[in-house]
Amino acid sequence: MGNACGCSTSTALNHNFKEDAELRRLHILRSTTFLPDSDASHETLLRKIWKALRDADEPYERVSSKWKDMGFQGDDPLTDVRGGGLLAVECFCFFATTHTIGLYSMINVLKERTLEKCEWHYPVATVAIVISSQICDKLGLSSGMRGAVSEENLEALLSSRTARSPLIRFLQAPAPTEPTLNRSRPSRPSVQLQWNGGGFFHLFALLLADFHTRFVTEDR
């Protein structure tokens, strides 16, 4: 019945259009170099991360050892981003501003465990950047250390309906409601997120939380 009236075809075309539009948007963000020193909109992401994780009255510092307390490896967050592109920073900014309590928990647990065992640590922001890049790899938007695929390869991906990753279905799912975090015990070495819908950022958040939970619960 649906095929007779063309409803199914119309729905499928609209569905594919939304997928293609989202893949193009993500490809642009993945291809864009993160330039906080020359692009104010890029630096705004760092300011949001700072505001989420530092005291309210603490002035923002573009380069500071305090960034290491927020999960970066060094004093300058730019050095951690490397080939992750603007998308990776947007992902971590999303996590820091949306799941702030959960990120606090992750960072504090790592600090406590590091005091007990100096080699027991991972830089949260750096791992976040890697996870963002790996999702792009799985979607066919990038290729490991080579970075984002070419425009030609992107068009080939968009024209193919069989070579697409199943992850693409998560990109155009309905937006989630308020995420659920475990707020009862901030020091607990796990971050519990409830899956309420799709989107690249929310998929990223779940994978980062899952990585952390596996890391801290592994018998060492």
N, C-alpha and C positions, 0 to 999 in steps of 0.2 A: 504494500500500500504506500509505504514511504517512498519507494523507488518510483512508483507510478506518478506521484505528484511532484517528484523532484526534491522532496524535503530532505531526504538523506544525503543526496548529492550536494545540496546547498549547505547543509551542516558540515559536511566533510570539507568542502572548499573553504568555508569560514574557519574551520579548525586548523587546516593547513596554513592558511594565511596568517593566523595568529602565531603559529609555531615559527613560520619563516620570519616574521617581524621580530619575534623575541630572539631568535638565533642571530639575526643581523645586529640587533642592539647589543647583545652580549659580545659578539665578535668585535664590534667597534670598541667597546670598553676593554676587551682583552688586548686589542692591538694598540691602545693608547698608552703611551709612556707616562708614568707617574712623575709629574714635574711640580712639586710643591713650592719650589723657589721661584718659579716663573708663571705659575697659573694659580690665581687666588682661589678658584673653586677646588683645586686639588688640595691646597693647604687647609681649606675649610674642613676636609675630612679628618686631618690630623688634629685640628682644634676640637672637633666633636669627640674624638677618641680621648683627648686630654681632659675635656670637660666631664666626660662620663666616668673617668677613672681617677681623677685627682680631686683634691679638696676644692670646694666651690670658690674660695678666695685665693687660690693659688694661680699666679699669672702663667700664661702659656709660654712655653719655651720651644722654639723650633728645633734646636739641638740641645740635648741635655741628658745627663746620666739617668734622669728619672724615667726616660723611655724604657730603660731596661727593666724597671719595676712594673711596666705595663706589658711585658711580654716580648719586647724587641731584643735583639742581640747586642746592639750597640747604642751609642748616643744619638745617632741619626737614623730615624725610621726608614729613610730613603734607601739606605744600604741593604736593608732586609728585603725590600720589594723586588729588586733586581728585575727579572723578566716577567714578574707576575702581572704587570700592567695596572692600569687604573682599576680594573674590575676587582683585583685582589684586595686593594685598599678599601674599596667600597664594601666588600664582604666583611672585612674585619671591623670597619666602622659600624656596619649594621649590627654585628654581634655585640660590639661594645655598648651600643646605645639601646639595643632592644633587649639583650640578655645580660644587663650590667651586673646583676647580683650573681648570676651564674659564672660570669667571667672573673669577678672578684674571687669567687670560691676556687676556681681553677688556679688562678695565680697564687693565692694564699696557700693552697695545698702544696703546690710545687715549691714554694719558699720553705715551708715547714719540712718537707721531705728532704730538700737539698741540705738543710742544716744537719739532718741526720746522716745523709749519705751524699757527699759532695758531687758525685757524678750522676746522681739521680735527678735529671732535669730535662726539660725541653722548652725552647722559646715559643710561647703560645702564638705570638703574632707571626713568626716565621713559618710555623706549621700551618697556620691559617692560610697564608699565602700559597703554600704548596698545595693544600687541599683545593683551593679555588682553581689553581692551574690544572690539577688532575681532573676535576669535574669537566673543565673545558676540553681536556684531552679526550675524555670519554664521550663527550658530545660531538667530537670531530671538529671543534673550533680551534684547536691548537695541537701542536705535536711536540710534547716534551720541551727540551731545552731550546728547540728551534722557535718556540713561541707560537703566535697566532698563525693559522694557515693563510695562504694567499686568498685574494678575492676570487680568483679562478677556482680554487679548491672549495671555497665557501659556496659558490654558485653550483658546483657539482654536487655538493651535499644537499643543497636545497632542492635540486631537481630530482634527487633520488628519494623514493619513498620506501625502499627496501633496506638501504644501508644505514638508516637512522638508528641511533641508540634509543633503547626504551626509556632512558632518562628524560628524553625530550618531552614525554607526556607530563612530566612534573612541572615544566616551565610555564604552561598556560592553565594550570589548575586554579580553582578559585582561591582568592587571597585568604590567608588564615585569620582566625580570630586571635584574641589576646593569647600569646604563648604561655604555657604553664611551666613554671620553674619550681624546683624544690627550694622553697624559701625558709623552711623550718630549721634547717641546720646549715648555716653558711659555710662551715668548715668541712662539711662532708665531702669526701673525694669523688663525688659524682655529680653530674649535671643532668637533670631529667627534663627533657623537652617533650611536649605532647604534639604529635603531628596533626595539625588542623587544616592543612591545605598545602598548596604548592608554591612554586617560585624558586628561582635559582638561589636566592639568599637564604631561604628557609631550608632548602636541601643542604646547602653549605653548613648552616648552623647545626643541623642534626649530625652531620659527619664530623664536625669539629668536636662536638660534645661527646660523640661516640669514641673518637680517638682518645680524648682525655680520659674517659671512663676506663677504657681498656688499658691505657698506660698506667694509671694509678692503682688499678686492681691486679695488675700482673705481679706474680710472685717473684720478688727480686732477692 
